[in-house]
């Protein structure tokens, strides 16, 4: 009997942290011996050796069989390392027996505590090469419990006992016996004595008080739905199953109520159709006479509707005709198929959701309303500061127009907000990974929109309106190097509490190793993995020469069942095509959203929305800036970059200019502010630069955007400069291409004025001239703005700042 790999079996084993990775040798343990004869033998199937095949490419030999057992014995030496001598070691040898149905503590990679599980089955391989000898692999199937600390952090919270665990519906893993630490006890009675121990101290797996747990609920961790559950009854029912069901481990799965299948209005019609198609009166009459529904593989999906009154009913009597009959109201039965031989065993009782979970299921089943931007969060610091300001319209306007102000209202980005929010929500509901790539020039509201989306997703998860998840934000400008992103992600997926325990003291290389094992764990999973949303802001700063960081972050979501959702934010739309290799671009072809530069009308709307916010709570406040002044500033900015931050800064400075005069800023005031900004020292220097100096600065900016890093090789700047000589020169400008020596003179001039800085030092001198690196020593946005104004639309388009 053979079986092929099935993707759903792999997906169903995620929602768990990584179990300690193992190799083939770990399944061969000379300290373990079987204590009973095989209870069930069948041909080896893929599921039996899936872990070995994924790790080492192991394949079973011809004619190999799987022999299932029910217990094994492990010997261990408890003598301290300081004790020497053979007699001392022999006297300290202890044996421990583990059986199917025992609850145990399992070693995982969690930094806090071992995981809790029940032994569902155990087996070895038998064949010509693998008999009942010392070299046979011993496999253990564990069905997981979950501790509240192993659940996603962003979820609907509920009160629980410190030693409480939840039984998972169908989460299992196959691992070697060496991962089992010790026995533990699962009780239906909670721990009555309060304890002052912190949850993080639960790691003491050898302490007896840490081996007793309380279980009253089952959980579907992906959706955070809880079900009423009785552990002892479920355990006895599972152990009473056939040897085949015990071998497969399915008898430990929890059958739950499914609301759509509770409707019984179509059952008489279904029974009638069966009778008409079969034409067998005996079959129809037997269907009415059965006191118990037949046992089918899908019984766990059918709610039990058998009435107690039916046990005392007698069979139908009288002549049998060819007309199908409808059963009486007393005969409430779940009939899935008209088999003539009923099962003697009653179908298992289905677990019902808790009241809160029922409400959550009803809430999720309703049609989702139209997505809209959430209302402002009035507890935010921005609004608190606004309330504490004096009732001065000019001061309040300057506060809301400041570029550092972060109100929740996002005008003119409703469409992008809705699209990205719906995409991420669907990925969480599906339980699959994915990547959302958001691009746009600076100042188009990318980061603010994504933060609003994350706030809304958190609100929905905390109200049980969507699946729970864990969230981490990685900003390329706030980490010392791109590889530090691995540490931040590993701290999140491993469940490490940075607030109380500080950052993990692991290297980026080790974090990458653990992340790779985590997302490719497959069947070696423990009970604490869950969906993770990662916001990668300033993606341009994470691009390296090898492109390994960006590639890994966009490759992990493509692994089946990874549950990793990456939201990448960059300043350029074609960054993947211009910077990344083909392997990285292939990972970004899923979902893209481009934020176009703001138009004049949109910039006006943004400014007026801020000014309206400043007037709230004031009685008949005067206008602090005329509508014509706002329109002029919006037109000026939209013609260059469409940067909302720029127009806000211009309007704020205009209001600040007229504040002492206590009047509204007019168009003349806005023009004066723009003139002052244009006459800044940087702007004045750039206007005095020669044509080739400006072309070289533009070439450096172009290379920075293309490479995604600030340090550019001199050879790349030279090549880009030659290209721009043809593209950026007009009829009156010299069109002769400069020689390398002449370009070196232009570079020396810019370095002498400190506009550029070139790599220096002993190591730099040893490099070829074209390999030395150059960086820009001026504000990049200011250089782009001035060069676009001086050069016109052609330069603005070349620099990527055109509207």
C-alpha positions in Angstrom: 0.0 0.0 0.0 1.5 3.3 -1.1 0.6 6.9 -0.4 1.7 10.1 -2.0 2.5 13.4 -0.2 -0.6 15.5 0.3 -0.3 19.3 0.8 -3.2 19.7 3.3 -1.6 17.2 5.7 1.4 19.6 5.9 -0.7 22.7 6.3 -2.8 21.2 9.1 0.4 20.9 11.3 1.4 24.6 11.4 0.0 26.8 14.2 2.9 25.4 16.3 6.4 26.4 17.3 9.3 24.4 16.0 10.1 21.2 17.8 13.8 20.7 18.4 15.2 19.6 15.0 16.2 16.0 14.7 18.1 13.7 12.3 17.6 10.1 11.4 20.0 9.0 14.2 17.7 10.6 16.8 15.0 8.0 16.0 17.4 5.2 16.9 17.8 5.2 20.7 19.5 2.3 22.4 18.1 3.4 25.8 14.6 2.6 24.6 13.0 -0.9 24.3 9.5 -2.0 23.4 7.6 -3.6 26.2 4.8 -5.3 24.2 4.2 -7.1 21.0 2.9 -5.2 17.9 -0.8 -4.5 18.2 -1.3 -3.6 14.5 0.9 -4.1 11.4 0.3 -2.6 8.0 2.3 -1.6 4.9 4.4 1.5 5.4 2.7 4.7 4.0 4.2 8.1 3.4 2.8 9.6 6.6 4.8 7.1 8.6 8.2 8.3 7.4 7.3 11.9 6.2 9.7 13.4 8.8 12.6 11.3 7.7 11.9 11.9 4.1 11.8 15.7 4.5 15.0 15.8 6.6 17.3 13.3 4.9 15.4 12.1 1.8 14.9 8.7 3.5 12.9 6.1 1.6 11.4 2.8 2.8 12.7 -0.5 1.4 10.6 -2.9 -0.6 8.1 -4.8 1.4 8.6 -2.6 4.5 5.9 -2.7 7.1 4.9 -0.4 10.0 4.4 -2.1 13.4 2.5 -0.2 15.9 3.0 -0.7 19.6 1.4 0.6 22.8 4.3 1.1 25.2 8.1 1.4 25.6 10.5 1.7 28.4 13.4 4.2 28.7 16.4 3.9 31.0 18.3 6.9 32.2 21.3 7.5 34.5 20.4 9.9 37.3 23.8 9.8 39.0 25.5 13.3 39.3 28.5 13.9 37.0 30.7 14.1 40.1 30.0 10.5 41.1 32.5 8.1 39.6 32.7 4.3 39.4 30.6 1.6 37.8 28.7 0.7 40.9 27.5 4.3 41.5 26.3 4.5 37.9 24.4 1.2 38.1 22.7 2.2 41.3 21.5 5.4 39.8 19.8 3.9 36.7 16.1 4.5 36.6 13.5 3.2 34.1 10.4 5.0 33.0 7.5 3.5 30.9 5.5 5.5 28.4 2.2 4.2 27.0 -0.3 5.4 24.4 -2.6 7.8 26.1 0.1 9.2 28.5 0.3 12.9 28.8 3.9 14.1 28.6 6.1 17.2 28.5 7.9 17.7 25.2 11.1 19.5 24.4 10.6 22.4 21.9 12.5 25.4 20.9 10.4 27.7 23.1 12.5 29.8 25.3 10.1 29.6 28.2 8.8 26.1 28.8 8.3 22.7 27.3 5.1 21.9 25.5 2.3 19.5 26.7 1.0 16.7 24.6 -0.5 13.2 24.7 1.1 10.1 23.1 -1.4 9.3 20.3 0.6 6.3 18.8 4.0 4.8 18.4 5.6 2.6 15.8 8.7 1.2 14.2 9.6 -0.1 10.7 10.0 -3.8 9.9 11.5 -5.3 6.8 14.5 -7.0 5.5 16.8 -4.2 6.5 14.8 -3.0 9.5 13.7 -5.8 11.7 13.0 -5.7 15.4 16.6 -4.9 16.1 18.7 -2.1 17.6 18.8 0.0 14.4 15.1 0.3 13.8 13.6 3.8 14.0 11.1 4.5 16.8 8.5 7.1 16.0 6.1 8.8 18.4 3.0 10.8 17.4 2.1 13.6 19.8 -1.3 15.3 19.9 -0.8 18.8 21.4 -2.2 20.8 24.2 -1.7 24.6 24.1 -0.8 26.9 27.0 -2.2 30.4 26.8 1.3 31.8 26.5 1.6 29.8 23.2 -1.3 31.6 21.6 -1.0 34.7 19.4 -0.5 37.9 21.3 -3.1 39.9 19.3 -6.3 38.0 20.1 -9.4 38.2 22.1 -8.2 37.7 25.7 -9.9 35.5 28.2 -9.3 34.7 31.9 -7.5 31.4 32.6 -5.7 29.6 35.4 -1.9 29.7 35.3 -1.7 25.9 34.9 -4.5 25.8 32.3 -4.0 24.2 28.9 -6.3 23.8 25.9 -6.6 20.6 23.9 -6.1 21.2 20.2 -8.7 19.9 17.7 -6.3 18.0 15.4 -2.8 19.4 15.8 -0.2 16.5 15.9 3.5 16.0 15.2 5.8 13.0 14.7 9.0 13.1 16.6 11.6 10.8 18.2 11.1 9.5 21.8 14.1 11.6 22.9 12.0 14.7 22.7 9.8 13.4 25.5 11.0 14.9 28.8 8.7 13.3 31.4 5.2 12.4 32.4 2.6 15.1 33.4 -0.9 15.1 34.6 -4.0 16.6 33.0 -6.8 17.2 35.4 -10.4 18.3 35.1 -10.1 20.2 38.4 -8.3 23.6 38.3 -5.5 24.5 40.6 -7.2 25.9 43.7 -4.2 27.1 45.6 -3.1 30.5 44.2 0.5 30.8 43.3 2.8 33.8 43.1 5.0 32.3 40.5 5.3 34.2 37.2 4.3 32.4 34.1 7.9 32.5 32.8 8.9 30.3 35.7 6.9 27.5 34.2 10.0 26.3 32.5 11.0 24.0 35.5 10.0 20.7 33.8 11.4 18.7 36.7 9.4 20.3 39.5 6.3 18.2 40.4 4.1 21.3 40.8 4.8 22.1 37.2 3.6 18.8 35.9 -0.1 19.2 36.8 -2.3 21.0 34.3 -6.0 21.8 34.1 -8.0 21.3 30.9 -11.6 22.2 30.4 -11.6 23.6 26.8 -10.6 22.5 23.3 -9.3 25.2 20.9 -9.0 25.8 17.2 -6.0 28.1 17.4 -6.1 29.5 13.9 -9.5 31.2 14.5 -9.2 31.4 18.3 -12.5 29.5 18.8 -13.0 27.5 22.1 -15.2 24.4 22.6 -16.5 22.8 25.8 -14.4 19.7 26.4 -14.0 16.9 29.0 -10.5 15.4 28.9 -11.1 12.2 30.8 -14.1 11.2 28.7 -12.3 12.0 25.5 -9.3 10.0 26.6 -11.3 6.9 27.4 -13.2 7.1 24.2 -10.0 7.4 22.2 -8.3 4.5 24.0 -11.4 2.4 23.3 -11.0 2.9 19.6 -9.8 0.1 17.2 -6.1 -0.5 16.7 -6.3 1.0 13.2 -7.8 4.2 14.5 -5.2 4.4 17.3 -2.4 3.8 14.7 -3.6 6.7 12.5 -4.1 9.0 15.5 -7.5 10.2 14.2 -9.3 9.0 17.3 -7.8 11.8 19.3 -9.3 14.5 17.0 -12.1 16.5 18.5 -15.4 16.4 16.6 -17.2 19.8 16.8 -20.6 21.1 15.8 -20.9 22.5 12.4 -23.8 24.9 12.1 -24.7 24.5 8.4 -25.2 20.7 8.9 -27.7 21.1 11.7 -30.5 21.7 9.4 -32.7 18.6 9.0 -35.3 20.0 6.6 -33.8 18.3 3.6 -33.3 14.9 5.1 -36.8 13.4 4.2 -36.2 14.5 0.6 -32.7 12.9 0.6 -34.2 9.7 2.0 -36.9 9.7 -0.6 -34.4 10.1 -3.4 -32.4 7.2 -2.1 -35.4 5.0 -1.9 -36.5 5.9 -5.4 -33.0 5.4 -6.9 -32.4 2.0 -5.2 -35.9 0.7 -5.5 -35.2 -1.6 -2.6 -38.1 -1.7 -0.2 -36.2 -3.7 2.4 -33.4 -1.1 2.5 -36.0 1.7 3.0 -37.8 -0.2 5.8 -34.5 -1.0 7.5 -33.6 2.7 7.4 -36.7 3.5 9.4 -36.1 0.6 11.9 -32.5 1.5 12.8 -32.3 2.8 16.3 -28.7 3.9 15.8 -27.2 5.8 12.9 -24.5 4.0 10.9 -20.9 4.8 11.7 -19.2 6.6 8.9 -15.8 8.1 8.5 -17.4 11.6 8.4 -19.5 11.1 11.6 -17.7 13.8 13.3 -19.1 16.4 10.9 -22.8 15.3 11.6 -24.5 16.6 14.7 -26.2 13.9 16.8 -29.9 14.4 16.6 -31.2 11.1 18.0 -34.0 11.6 20.5 -34.0 9.5 23.7 -37.7 8.7 23.1 -36.7 6.6 20.0 -35.1 3.9 22.1 -38.5 2.6 23.2 -40.1 2.7 19.8 -41.1 -0.4 17.9 -40.4 -1.1 14.3 -42.9 -0.2 11.6 -45.4 -2.9 10.8 -48.0 -3.5 8.1 -47.8 -4.0 4.4 -44.9 -2.4 2.4 -45.8 -0.5 -0.7 -43.6 1.2 -3.3 -44.3 4.7 -2.0 -41.6 6.3 0.1 -42.7 7.2 3.6 -41.8 10.2 5.8 -40.7 9.2 9.3 -42.8 10.4 12.2 -41.7 13.5 14.2 -40.5 11.2 17.1 -38.0 9.6 14.9 -35.2 12.1 14.8 -32.2 10.4 13.3 -29.0 11.4 11.4 -29.0 9.3 8.3 -26.0 9.8 6.1 -26.3 6.6 4.0 -28.8 3.8 3.7 -26.5 0.9 4.8 -28.3 -2.2 6.0 -25.9 -3.0 8.8 -26.0 -0.4 11.6 -23.0 0.3 13.9 -23.3 -0.8 17.4 -21.2 2.2 18.7 -22.9 5.5 19.1 -21.4 8.4 17.3 -19.2 10.6 19.5 -20.8 13.6 21.1 -19.8 16.8 19.3 -18.1 19.5 21.1 -20.1 22.8 21.3 -18.5 26.2 21.1 -18.4 28.3 24.2 -20.9 31.2 24.4 -18.3 33.8 23.5 -17.0 31.6 20.6 -20.6 31.2 19.3 -21.0 35.0 19.3 -17.7 35.3 17.4 -18.8 32.7 14.8 -22.1 34.5 14.3 -20.2 37.8 13.9 -17.9 36.4 11.3 -20.7 34.7 9.4 -22.3 38.0 8.7 -21.6 39.8 5.5 -18.6 42.0 5.9 -19.6 45.8 5.7 -17.9 48.1 3.3 -14.4 48.8 4.4 -13.8 52.3 5.7 -11.1 54.1 7.5 -11.5 53.7 11.3 -12.5 56.7 13.3 -9.7 58.7 15.0 -8.2 57.2 18.1 -8.8 60.0 20.6 -6.4 58.5 23.1 -3.5 59.1 20.8 -0.8 61.5 21.9 -1.4 63.8 19.0 -5.0 64.5 20.1 -4.0 64.8 23.8 -1.5 67.5 22.9 -4.1 69.3 20.8 -6.6 69.3 23.7 -3.9 70.9 26.0 -3.1 73.7 23.6 -4.6 77.2 24.4 -7.6 78.3 22.3 -5.4 80.1 19.8 -6.4 79.2 16.2 -2.9 80.0 14.9 -1.1 77.8 17.5 -3.5 74.9 17.0 -3.2 75.2 13.2 0.6 75.2 13.4 0.4 72.0 15.6 -1.8 70.0 13.2 0.1 71.2 10.1 3.4 70.0 11.5 4.9 67.1 9.6 5.5 65.2 12.8 1.7 65.2 13.6 0.2 61.7 13.0 -3.6 61.9 13.0 -5.6 58.8 12.2 -7.7 60.4 9.5 -6.3 59.5 6.1 -8.0 61.6 3.4 -7.6 60.6 -0.3 -6.2 57.1 0.5 -9.5 55.3 1.1 -9.2 53.0 -1.9 -5.6 51.9 -1.1 -6.6 51.4 2.5 -9.5 49.2 1.6 -7.5 47.1 -0.9 -4.6 46.4 1.4 -6.8 45.8 4.5 -9.0 43.3 2.6 -5.9 41.5 1.2 -4.2 41.0 4.6 -7.5 40.0 6.2 -8.1 37.3 3.6 -4.6 35.9 4.1 -5.2 35.7 7.8 -8.6 34.0 7.3 -7.1 31.5 4.8 -4.3 30.7 7.1 -1.8 31.1 4.3 1.3 33.3 3.8 1.6 36.1 1.3 3.4 39.3 0.4 2.0 42.8 -0.2 4.3 45.2 -1.9 3.5 48.9 -1.5 5.4 51.5 -3.4 5.2 55.3 -3.9 7.4 58.4 -3.7 8.0 59.9 -0.3 5.2 61.8 1.3 2.3 59.8 -0.3 1.0 58.3 2.9 2.3 54.8 2.6 3.4 54.2 6.1 0.5 56.1 7.7 -1.9 54.0 5.7 -0.3 50.7 6.7 -0.2 51.8 10.4 -4.0 52.5 10.1 -4.5 49.1 8.6 -2.6 47.3 11.4 -4.6 49.2 14.0 -7.8 48.1 12.4 -6.6 44.4 12.2 -5.6 44.5 15.8 -9.0 45.8 16.8 -10.7 43.1 14.8 -8.6 40.4 16.3 -9.1 41.6 19.8 -12.9 41.6 19.2 -12.8 38.1 17.6 -13.8 39.5 14.2 -10.8 37.9 12.4 -8.2 35.4 13.1 -5.5 36.2 15.8 -2.0 37.0 14.8 1.4 38.3 16.0 2.8 41.6 14.7 6.3 43.0 14.3 7.5 46.1 12.5 11.0 46.3 11.0 12.1 49.7 9.8 15.2 49.7 7.6 16.3 53.0 9.0 16.1 51.9 12.6 18.3 48.8 12.6 22.1 48.9 12.5 22.3 46.5 9.5 19.9 44.6 7.3 20.7 41.2 8.8 19.4 42.5 12.2 15.9 42.0 10.8 16.4 38.3 11.4 16.7 38.9 15.2 13.5 40.9 15.3 11.5 38.4 13.4 12.8 35.4 15.4 12.0 37.1 18.7 8.4 37.4 17.5 7.8 34.0 16.1 9.5 32.3 19.1 7.2 34.0 21.6 10.0 35.9 23.4 8.8 38.7 25.6 11.1 41.6 24.8 9.4 43.9 27.3 10.2 41.8 30.3 13.2 39.7 29.3 15.0 42.1 26.9 16.3 41.2 23.4 17.6 37.8 22.7 21.4 37.5 22.7 21.7 35.6 19.5 23.6 36.4 16.3 21.9 37.2 13.1 23.3 34.0 11.6 21.8 31.9 14.4 18.4 33.7 14.1 18.4 33.0 10.3 19.1 29.4 11.0 16.2 29.1 13.5 13.8 31.0 11.2 14.6 28.7 8.2 13.9 25.6 10.4 10.8 27.1 11.8 9.1 27.9 8.4 10.2 24.6 6.8 9.4 22.5 9.9 6.5 20.6 8.4 5.6 17.8 10.6 8.1 18.6 13.3 5.9 21.3 14.8 4.9 22.0 18.4 1.8 23.8 19.6 2.6 27.5 19.5 3.0 28.7 15.9 0.5 31.1 14.5 0.0 33.8 11.9 2.6 36.6 11.9 2.2 39.9 10.1 5.5 41.7 9.4 5.7 45.3 8.3 9.0 46.0 6.5 9.2 49.8 6.1 11.9 51.5 4.1 12.6 48.3 2.2 15.2 50.2 0.1 17.5 50.2 3.1 17.4 46.4 3.5 18.8 45.7 0.0 22.3 44.2 0.2 24.8 43.1 -2.5 23.8 39.5 -2.1 20.1 40.4 -1.7 19.7 37.6 0.8 17.7 39.5 3.5 15.0 40.6 1.0 14.9 37.2 -0.7 14.4 35.3 2.6 11.6 37.6 3.8 9.8 37.2 0.5 10.6 33.5 0.2 9.3 32.4 3.6 5.6 33.4 2.9 5.6 31.1 -0.2 6.3 28.0 2.0 3.1 26.0 2.5 1.6 26.7 5.8 4.1 29.4 6.9 1.4 31.8 8.0 3.8 34.7 7.4 2.3 37.8 5.8 4.9 40.4 4.8 3.9 44.0 4.0 6.8 45.7 2.3 6.9 49.4 1.8 9.4 51.1 -0.6 9.8 54.4 -2.3 10.0 53.2 -5.8 7.5 51.1 -7.8 10.1 49.3 -9.9 12.5 48.5 -7.1 12.2 44.7 -7.7 13.0 45.0 -11.4 15.8 47.5 -11.0 17.6 46.2 -7.9 16.7 42.6 -7.2 17.6 39.5 -9.1 15.1 37.3 -10.9 14.7 35.0 -7.9 13.6 37.9 -5.7 11.3 39.4 -8.3 9.5 36.1 -8.6 8.5 36.3 -4.9 7.0 39.8 -5.4 4.6 39.0 -8.2 1.7 38.4 -5.8 0.0 41.6 -4.7 1.2 45.1 -5.5 -0.2 48.5 -4.6 1.2 51.8 -5.9 0.6 55.1 -4.1 0.5 57.8 -6.8 1.7 61.3 -5.9 -1.0 63.6 -4.6 -2.7 65.8 -7.0 -3.5 69.5 -6.4 -7.1 68.7 -5.3 -5.9 66.0 -2.9 -3.3 68.2 -1.3 -5.9 70.9 -0.7 -8.2 68.3 0.9 -5.4 67.1 3.2 -4.6 70.7 4.4 -8.2 71.6 4.9 -8.8 68.4 6.9 -6.0 69.3 9.2 -7.3 72.9 9.6 -10.8 71.6 10.3 -9.4 69.4 13.0 -7.7 72.4 14.6 -11.0 74.3 14.8 -12.8 71.6 16.7 -13.9 72.9 20.2 -13.5 76.6 19.3 -16.4 79.0 18.9 -16.4 80.7 15.5 -12.6 80.5 15.0 -11.2 82.7 12.2 -9.5 81.3 9.1 -5.7 81.3 9.6 -4.9 80.8 5.9 -7.0 81.6 2.8 -8.2 78.9 0.5 -6.3 80.6 -2.4 -3.0 80.3 -0.4 -3.6 76.6 0.2 -4.4 76.1 -3.5 -1.2 77.9 -4.6 0.9 75.8 -2.3 -0.8 72.6 -3.5 -0.3 73.5 -7.1 3.4 74.3 -6.5 4.1 71.1 -4.7 2.0 68.8 -7.0 3.9 70.1 -10.1 7.2 68.9 -8.5 6.8 66.0 -6.2 3.2 65.6 -4.9 4.7 65.3 -1.4 2.1 66.0 1.3 4.8 66.8 3.9 6.1 69.6 1.7 2.7 71.3 1.3 2.0 71.0 5.1 5.4 72.5 5.9 4.8 75.5 3.5 1.3 76.1 5.0 2.6 75.9 8.5 5.4 78.3 7.9 2.9 80.7 6.3 0.6 80.5 9.3 3.7 81.1 11.6 4.6 84.1 9.5 1.2 85.9 10.0 0.7 84.7 13.6 2.0 88.0 15.2 -0.3 90.0 12.8 -3.3 87.9 13.8 -4.6 87.6 10.3 -5.1 84.9 7.7 -2.1 84.0 5.4 -2.6 85.0 1.8 -1.1 83.9 -1.4 1.6 86.5 -1.1 2.7 85.0 2.2 2.8 81.5 0.7 5.0 82.8 -2.1 7.3 84.5 0.4 7.7 81.2 2.3 8.4 79.3 -0.9 11.0 81.9 -1.9 12.8 81.5 1.5 12.8 77.7 1.2 14.2 78.0 -2.3 17.0 80.3 -1.1 18.3 77.9 1.5 22.1 77.4 1.6 21.7 74.1 -0.1 19.5 75.5 -2.8 21.9 78.5 -3.3 24.9 76.1 -3.6 23.1 73.9 -6.1 22.1 76.8 -8.3 25.7 77.9 -8.5 26.9 74.4 -9.5 28.1 73.8 -13.0 26.1 71.6 -15.5 28.3 68.6 -15.0 28.3 69.0 -11.2 24.5 68.9 -11.2 24.5 65.9 -13.6 26.9 64.1 -11.3 24.6 64.8 -8.3 21.6 63.5 -10.3 23.6 60.4 -11.4 24.4 59.7 -7.7 20.7 60.0 -6.8 19.7 57.7 -9.6 22.2 55.1 -8.5 21.1 55.4 -4.9 17.5 54.7 -5.9 18.5 51.8 -8.2 20.8 50.1 -5.7 18.8 50.8 -2.6 21.9 51.7 -0.6 23.6 55.1 0.0 27.2 54.0 -0.8 27.7 53.8 -4.5 30.8 52.7 -6.5 32.5 55.5 -8.4 32.4 53.4 -11.6 28.6 53.2 -11.5 28.3 57.0 -11.1 30.6 57.4 -14.1 28.4 55.2 -16.3 25.2 56.9 -15.2 26.8 60.3 -15.8 27.6 59.4 -19.4 23.9 58.4 -19.9 22.6 61.6 -18.3 24.8 63.8 -20.5 22.6 62.7 -23.5 19.3 62.7 -21.6 19.5 65.9 -19.5 21.3 68.4 -21.8 19.3 70.9 -23.9 20.2 72.5 -27.2 22.4 75.3 -25.6 24.3 72.9 -23.3 27.6 71.2 -24.4 26.8 67.6 -25.5 30.4 66.3 -25.6 30.9 63.3 -23.3 33.6 64.0 -20.6 36.6 61.8 -20.3 37.3 59.8 -17.1 39.9 62.4 -16.1 37.4 65.2 -16.5 34.8 63.4 -14.5 37.5 63.0 -11.8 37.9 66.7 -11.7 34.2 67.2 -11.3 34.2 64.7 -8.4 37.1 66.5 -6.8 35.2 69.8 -6.9 32.1 68.2 -5.2 34.2 66.5 -2.6 36.0 69.8 -1.9 32.7 71.6 -1.2 31.6 68.6 1.0 28.6 67.9 -1.3 30.0 64.3 -1.7 32.3 62.2 0.4 34.5 59.6 -1.2 35.9 56.5 0.6 39.3 57.2 2.1 41.9 55.4 4.1 44.6 52.7 3.6 42.2 50.0 2.4 40.4 52.5 0.0 43.7 53.5 -1.6 44.5 49.9 -2.5 41.2 49.5 -4.4 40.9 50.4 -8.1 39.5 53.9 -8.6 36.2 52.6 -10.0 35.7 50.4 -6.9 35.9 53.2 -4.3 32.5 54.2 -2.8 30.9 57.7 -2.8 28.0 58.9 -0.6 25.9 62.1 -0.8 26.5 64.6 2.0 23.4 66.7 1.4 19.8 66.1 2.2 18.5 63.9 -0.6 15.0 65.4 -0.9 16.4 68.9 -1.0 18.8 68.0 -3.8 16.0 66.4 -5.7 13.7 69.4 -5.3 16.2 72.0 -6.3 17.5 70.0 -9.3 14.0 69.5 -10.5 13.2 73.2 -10.2 16.4 74.2 -12.0 16.3 71.6 -14.7 12.5 71.5 -15.2 10.2 68.6 -16.0 12.9 66.6 -17.8 15.1 66.5 -14.7 12.1 65.8 -12.4 11.1 62.8 -14.5 14.7 61.5 -14.6 14.9 61.8 -10.8 11.6 60.1 -10.3 9.9 63.1 -8.5 7.5 64.1 -11.2 3.8 64.3 -10.4 
